[in-house]
Amino acid sequence: MLFLKSKRSIGAYSSREVPRDVLEKALDAANYAPSARGAHPVRWLVISSTERREKLLQEMLPYYEKATDVTSH
């Protein structure tokens, strides 16, 4: 879990698939992050299909652009 303790920015991402056991460990660790009143109202959805990720991006982009437009004023 050393990677969680070292903060750094990533300028580029790899297209390599994350092994399932590594992903499960990361999501398990994220469940221990603080939340409001300890409620932990978080659900994880892992989308491994490139086509589905692209479709989700296209669906969500208008909402993101609207939200950033509103907050930039």
N, C-alpha and C positions, 0 to 999 in steps of 0.2 A: 504493500500500500504506500510505498515511498512516493509513487507518482502523484498521489493525492496531496502530499505535503509540499511538493515543489511546484510553485506557480510559475507558469511561463506562457507566452503567446505562441500560437502556431500559425504560421503564414500560409502553409500549404498542407493539404491532407493527402494521405495515401489512398489509393483505390483498392488496396488489399482488404479482403474480408477479415473481420475480427473473429477470432475463434470463439465458438459458443461459450466455452468455459470461462474465457476472459470477460466476455460480455456479461455473463451471469454474475461473476464476482464484482464487476464494476457497478451493476445495478443493485446488487445486494448492499454494497458499501454506500451507495447513494441513499438507500433507505434509512441509513443512520444519520443523515444530515438533519440539522434542526428544522422544525416546522412550527408554525403558529400553534401555541398551546399543545404541542406534541401530537397534533391531529394526524399528521402524515397523509393528507388527502392527495396522494400521488398515484398515478397508474402509468405504467410504462408500455409503450407500443414500439416494437422493433420491426422496422420495415427493411427487409433485406433485398427485395426486388428493386432493381434500378428503375424499371418501368413504373412501378407503384410510387417510388419516391418522386420521380419526375411528375407524375400525375398529381400527387399531393402538393408539390411545389406550385404547379400551375393553378391548382384550386385555391391555395392559400395566399398567393402573391397579391391579389387585389386587396385582401383584408390587411395584409402587412403594409402595403403602400398607403392605404387609407389611415391606418393607425400611426404610421411615422409622419404622415402629412399633418395630422391633427396635433401631434406632440411637438412638432418643430416650430409652431407659432408661438 
